[in-house]
């Protein structure tokens, strides 16, 4: 298998644009933010656990734990790049994830499964700016770079996480 790339990861996520939001969804019939991340990762050849059985608003630390397991947490001053993952929080802990599709001078462009049904409730791509964060009463928790593009080989990531042969 070839090494995963940010371009493959983003293309796999974009292929699901318009897919309706569904809590714990894992197919083209419906996805949530974690489901989008998992489906795009699998399509791009990234090893990741298919997390299930979490609340709609997780607050148990599991999301941050899994991001730290598969990714490198970037320093706050380092700008997000295409293929990075942004964890967004509405309360104390991260509860939402988005994939960076492009770094712009106005901030990162992201793709994510938007669970706000008044705003369409689907996979959408847009600029992540202060206006969007304020309108959703959200803050960026941290930015993560998947270990496979932070220099670790796929086999090493698989070995470290114990997630497959």
C-alpha positions as CSV (number, residue, x, y, z in Angstrom):
1,X,0.0,0.0,0.0
2,X,1.3,3.5,-0.8
3,X,1.9,6.0,1.9
4,X,-1.2,8.1,2.8
5,X,-1.0,11.8,1.8
6,X,-2.9,14.9,2.9
7,X,-4.3,15.2,-0.6
8,X,-5.8,11.7,-0.5
9,X,-7.3,12.5,2.9
10,X,-8.8,15.7,1.8
11,X,-10.1,14.2,-1.5
12,X,-11.8,11.4,0.5
13,X,-13.5,13.9,2.8
14,X,-14.6,16.1,-0.1
15,X,-16.2,13.1,-1.8
16,X,-18.7,13.2,1.1
17,X,-19.6,16.9,0.7
18,X,-23.4,17.2,1.1
19,X,-23.8,13.9,3.0
20,X,-26.4,14.5,5.7
21,X,-25.3,14.7,9.3
22,X,-26.1,11.6,11.4
23,X,-24.9,11.0,14.9
24,X,-22.3,8.1,14.8
25,X,-23.0,7.8,11.0
26,X,-20.3,5.9,9.0
27,X,-21.5,5.8,5.4
28,X,-22.5,8.0,2.5
29,X,-26.1,7.9,3.9
30,X,-25.0,9.9,6.9
31,X,-21.9,10.9,9.0
32,X,-21.0,13.0,12.0
33,X,-17.7,14.8,12.4
34,X,-15.9,11.7,13.7
35,X,-17.4,9.5,11.1
36,X,-16.2,11.9,8.3
37,X,-12.7,11.7,9.8
38,X,-12.7,7.9,10.0
39,X,-14.1,7.4,6.5
40,X,-11.7,9.9,5.0
41,X,-8.8,8.3,6.9
42,X,-9.7,4.8,5.9
43,X,-10.1,5.8,2.2
44,X,-6.7,7.6,2.3
45,X,-5.0,4.5,3.9
46,X,-4.6,5.9,7.4
47,X,-4.9,3.4,10.3
48,X,-7.4,4.7,12.9
49,X,-9.8,3.1,15.4
50,X,-13.5,3.2,14.3
51,X,-14.7,4.9,17.4
52,X,-18.4,4.3,18.4
53,X,-20.8,4.6,21.3
54,X,-20.1,8.2,22.3
55,X,-22.6,10.9,23.3
56,X,-23.6,13.6,20.8
57,X,-21.6,16.1,23.0
58,X,-18.7,14.1,24.3
59,X,-17.0,15.3,27.5
60,X,-15.1,12.3,28.7
61,X,-11.6,13.1,27.2
62,X,-11.8,10.3,24.7
63,X,-11.7,12.5,21.6
64,X,-8.5,14.3,22.8
65,X,-7.0,11.0,23.8
66,X,-7.5,9.5,20.3
67,X,-6.2,12.6,18.6
68,X,-3.1,12.5,20.7
69,X,-2.7,8.8,19.9
70,X,-2.8,9.2,16.1
71,X,-1.5,12.7,15.7
72,X,1.1,15.2,16.8
73,X,-0.4,18.2,18.7
74,X,0.9,21.3,17.1
75,X,2.2,24.3,19.0
76,X,-0.5,27.1,19.1
77,X,1.8,29.4,17.0
78,X,2.2,26.9,14.2
79,X,-0.4,27.5,11.4
80,X,-2.6,24.7,10.3
81,X,-1.8,23.0,6.9
82,X,-3.9,21.0,4.5
83,X,-4.5,17.6,6.0
84,X,-4.3,18.7,9.7
85,X,-7.2,18.2,12.0
86,X,-8.7,20.9,14.2
87,X,-10.4,20.0,17.4
88,X,-13.1,22.5,18.3
89,X,-14.7,22.9,21.8
90,X,-18.0,24.3,22.8
91,X,-17.3,23.7,26.5
92,X,-14.1,22.6,28.3
93,X,-13.1,19.7,26.1
94,X,-13.0,19.2,22.4
95,X,-16.3,18.0,21.0
96,X,-16.0,18.5,17.3
97,X,-13.3,17.8,14.6
98,X,-12.7,19.3,11.2
99,X,-10.2,18.5,8.5
100,X,-8.1,21.5,7.1
101,X,-8.4,21.5,3.3
102,X,-6.4,24.7,2.7
103,X,-4.3,27.2,4.6
104,X,-5.4,30.8,3.6
105,X,-4.2,34.2,4.8
106,X,-7.6,34.5,6.6
107,X,-7.3,31.3,8.4
108,X,-7.8,27.6,7.6
109,X,-10.5,26.4,5.3
110,X,-12.1,23.2,6.8
111,X,-14.4,20.4,5.9
112,X,-16.6,18.9,8.6
113,X,-19.9,17.3,9.3
114,X,-22.0,20.2,10.6
115,X,-24.6,18.9,13.1
116,X,-26.5,22.2,13.2
117,X,-29.7,21.2,11.4
118,X,-30.9,24.9,11.1
119,X,-27.8,25.3,8.9
120,X,-28.3,22.3,6.8
121,X,-26.9,19.5,8.9
122,X,-24.4,18.1,6.3
123,X,-20.8,17.8,5.3
124,X,-19.7,21.3,4.4
125,X,-16.5,23.1,3.5
126,X,-15.9,26.8,4.5
127,X,-13.4,29.2,6.1
128,X,-12.9,28.7,9.9
129,X,-12.7,32.3,11.1
130,X,-13.6,34.2,14.3
131,X,-17.1,35.0,13.0
132,X,-17.9,31.3,12.5
133,X,-16.4,30.4,15.9
134,X,-18.4,33.1,17.7
135,X,-21.7,32.2,15.9
136,X,-21.2,28.6,17.2
137,X,-20.0,29.7,20.6
138,X,-16.8,27.7,19.9
139,X,-13.1,27.9,20.3
140,X,-10.2,26.0,18.7
141,X,-9.0,23.5,21.2
142,X,-5.9,22.4,19.3
143,X,-4.6,21.5,15.9
144,X,-3.3,18.1,15.2
145,X,-1.1,16.6,12.4
146,X,-1.6,12.9,11.6
147,X,1.6,11.1,12.5
148,X,1.8,9.7,9.0
149,X,2.5,13.1,7.6
150,X,4.5,14.2,10.6
151,X,7.2,11.8,9.4
152,X,6.1,8.5,10.9
153,X,5.7,5.6,8.5
154,X,2.3,3.9,8.4
155,X,3.7,0.7,9.8
156,X,5.3,2.5,12.8
157,X,2.0,4.3,13.6
158,X,0.1,0.9,13.3
159,X,2.7,-0.7,15.7
160,X,2.5,2.2,18.2
161,X,-1.3,2.2,18.4
162,X,-1.8,-1.6,18.4
163,X,-4.6,-1.1,15.9
164,X,-4.2,-3.8,13.2
165,X,-1.8,-6.2,11.6
